[in-house]
């Protein structure tokens, strides 16, 4: 049972596409040189007017331009001059070749943890997210589902389509893991 809060952002786990796989559905999109906000594995990202991606604070409604989930990046490290692959984008990195890896399948399914208990009656309902700073020590997002917002409201950005039911999580536990 998920009895402790360990939010991990949006963890890609599958797709509703006919292929059943999201392998190869990663798009490489530039991040602006010295972009000032850290982006972590599992964060939502959006396209901006400059044609680059930035972190999208998807909370109570879909954010215009949201294109997918950040799963890593590459850039030439300004300190070592070496090509670097990282599952987080360190804020204000100065490089001209920063490339985000974005899972952008519109039928993507991902696992997110609730910030509280979510009952079976939440299945099929919509829910908002809580957007927080990620963990620099492990490079992961700490975004979670806002368990208090479950409703049929069609403007909420995420829909609960299943629950993670196994040894580490079950429906209705203290911090329910969901597939959205």
N, C-alpha and C positions, 0 to 999 in steps of 0.2 A: 504494500500500500504506500502511496505517496503521502507520507505524513510530515514531510518537510518541504519547504518551498525551495525548489531548484529550477527556476524558470530558465529555459534555454532558447528562447526566441522561437522562430518558425523553422523546425527541422524537417526538410523535405523527406517524405516517406513513400511517395507514389504519385500516380496521376489517374484521372478518370479517362484519359485518352485511350483509344483503341489498342495502342501498343502495350499499355499497362506499365510502361517504363518511362522515366524521365532522363535516362541515359542519353547524353549528347544534346540535351535541350538547354545547355548553358550558353548564354550569349556573353561575349566580351564587349563591355562598354567602358569608355574612358571615365576616369575621375579627374576633375580639374587639378592642376598643379597647385599644391599647398592648400587643398580644400580643408577647412578648419574643423571639421567634425569627424570623430572616429566612427567607423562603420564596422560592425561585428558580424561574424557568421550567424545567420538567422535573422538579421535585420531586414525590414522592408526597404526597398530603394525606389526612387522616382527619377524620371527623366526631367531635366530642367532645360530652359531655353537655350543654353550654351551647347546642348547636345551631349551633356555629361550626366552621370548619375550622382545623386546625393541621398543621404539617409532620409527616409520618409517616416514621419511620426504618425503611423496609422493607429488611431485611437478610437474615437467614437464614430467616424465615418471614413469612407475610402478617400485617400488623398489623391488629388488630380495628378496624373502622370506616373502613378505607381506601376512599375513594370515587373517586379518580382522580388525574389529573395536573394540577398547577398550570401555567397558561399566561399568567398575568398578573393584574392587579388594578386597582381604581380606588379613590380616596379623596380627601377634601378635605385638601390639604396644610396642616398646622397652621401653617406659616411664611408661606405666601403666600395662604392662604384660597382657592386655586384648585383646581378639580377636576383631579386628576392621574391619568393612566393610566400604568402601569408594568409591566414584565414581571418585576419582583421586588417583594416586600413588604419594605420596610426594617423591621427589628426595632424594636419599641416605638413605632411610629407612633401618635400620639394623634389619633384621628378616630373619630367615631361612624358613619361611612358606608363603612367599608372593605368592599369586595366582592371576593372571589376569583373568578377565572374558572377553572373546573375542567372538563376534558374527562372525562366520566364514563361513556362508552360501555363496558359490561362486555366487549365484544368488541374493544376497542381494540388496535391493533398499534402498537408504537413501536420506534424504533431506540435502542440503547444500545451503548456501546463496552465491550469487555472490558478488564480491567486486565492482560491478558496474551493469549497466543495461544489461540484456540479452534479445534479441529480439526473437520472435517466430521462426525466421529462424535458431536459435541455436538448435532447437529440432533435435535430431538424430546425432548431431555433438559431437566431443570429446572436452575435455577441461582439462587444467592443474589446479592444486590446489596451494594455497598459504599456506605454513606451518609456523605457528607462535606459540609462547608460549601461553598456555591456561590461564584461569583465576583461580587463587588460591582461590579467595573468593567464587566462585560458583562451582568450580571443572569441568568446561566445556572447551572443546577445542575452539580455535578461528580460526581454519582452514576455508578457504573459497575457492570458485571457482574463478579462474582468468579469469574474463569476457573478457579480451583482447586477450585470446588465443584460442577462439572457432574456430575449424577447422575440416576438415575431416582427419587430420593426425592421422594415426592409432597407433602411439607410445604414444599419450597423454593418461594418465592413467584413465580418467573418461569419461563416455558418458551421455549426457543429454537425458533422456527418457521421461520426463514430466516436467510440471511446477506446482508449488503450486499456485492455483488460488482461492483466498478467500478474506475475509475482511482485512487480514493483508499482503497480497502479491498478485501481479498480474504480468503477463508477461510484461516485459519491464519497470517495475518500477525501481527506483534508485538503489536498491540492490535486484535483482530478486532471489527468492527462487526457487530452481530446485530439481527435483528428478533425481538422477544419479545412 
